[in-house]
Amino acid sequence: VKELAAAGVERIDPAGVAFDPALHEAVSIIPAPDAAQERVVSATFQSGYVMKGQLVRPARVQVFSTEGSL
């Protein structure tokens, strides 16, 4: 992990933050418990990675959504 960090690789674990399609891949959607949770990542299935500002792999996530789609 230290060697990856030294090479400029950062792990993306977005649970609890707003869904960003540029960094996250939504693989599952569940109903939002309230309006404040709309389009917020509820769980991370697979962490993503960024290397020196470039996306290497998006994080695969579950997202709260009342609309049923993103």
N, C-alpha and C positions, 0 to 999 in steps of 0.2 A: 504494500500500500504506500509506503514511504517513497519507493522508487517511482511509482506511477505519479505521485504528487510532485516529485522533483522533475518529472518529465512534462509537467503541465496538464496532467489528466485530473479532472474533477468529476466526482460522482454526483448524479442527479437523483435525489430521493424526495419527490415533491409532495408527499402526503400532507394534507392540510393547507396547501396553497392553491391559488387559482389555476385552472387548467389553461395551458398554453400549447396550442397545437404545433408550435415551432420546436418545442422541447419534449412534448409528451405524446404518446400514442394511446388513445382511449380504446381499451379492449372490452370494457364492461361499463354499463350505466345502471345506476340504481336511483330510486326516487329520493329527492332531497327532503330531509326532515323538516326544513324550514327555508324560507326565501333567502336567508343569509348564506346558506350552504350551496346555492345554485352555482353550478360550474366550478365546484371546488373538488380537488382530488381527494377521494375518500380512502384509497389504499394504493400502494405501489406493489405490483406483481413482479416487476423486474426493473432494477435501477438502470438509469441511463448514464451516459458519459459524454463529457465535453473535453476536448483536448485543445488547449491554446485558443479558446474561443470558438472552435468549430465543433458542431455536434457530431459525435462518433456513433452514438446509438441513443435513440429516444427512450425515455422511461415508459414502460408499459403500465398503465394505470386504470383504476376504476374511478368514475366520476359521478358526483351527484348531479341529477338533472330531473326537473319536473316535466320538461317537454318531451323526454324520451329520445332526444337526439341532440347532437352538439352542433 
